Amino acid sequence: MTQIDEQRTIAAPPERVFDWLLNPENLTVSRWFRQAAWVDASGPGVGATREVRTFGFWVHEQITAYDAPRSCSYRVVDGFPPVHQNGTLTCSPSGGGTHVDWVSRYTIAARGGGKVLEVLTAPLMRLFVFRAILTGCAKALEKS
């Protein structure tokens, strides 16, 4: 299992940061993702599912725990290629802003490339997904 832990402090209140990060459309600030939306307009909350798509890859992530504006946990319930993933996003007050800690753990099935693909994708996921999304959040909220 591979773990990514990306952290950033954003100069905006936790409520705004949390809401921004939980809006699937904002995930497309990462060039890795082409589309992201709630499935069946379910919106954020336990049991809600979002679909995230990119070139040759898609996942359905279901929220398993939701404590706005502090934390949200999710797991992949379906996708291609097969991947087992779960993550937790935590927003904590920090000075005049918000400290975000985003932890994701994933395993790629052996038939999907397994451990080799995990080793290759971890630095790319950290940079082009998690860091890009947190940077996009900071840019969007710190300028307004």
Secondary structure by P-SEA (a helix, b strand, c coil): cbbbbbbbbbcccaaaaaaaaacccccccccccccccccccccccccbbbbbbcccbbbbbbbcccccccbbbbbbccccccccccbbbbbbbcccbbbbbbbbbbbcccccccaaaaaaaaaaaacccaaaaaaaaaaacccc
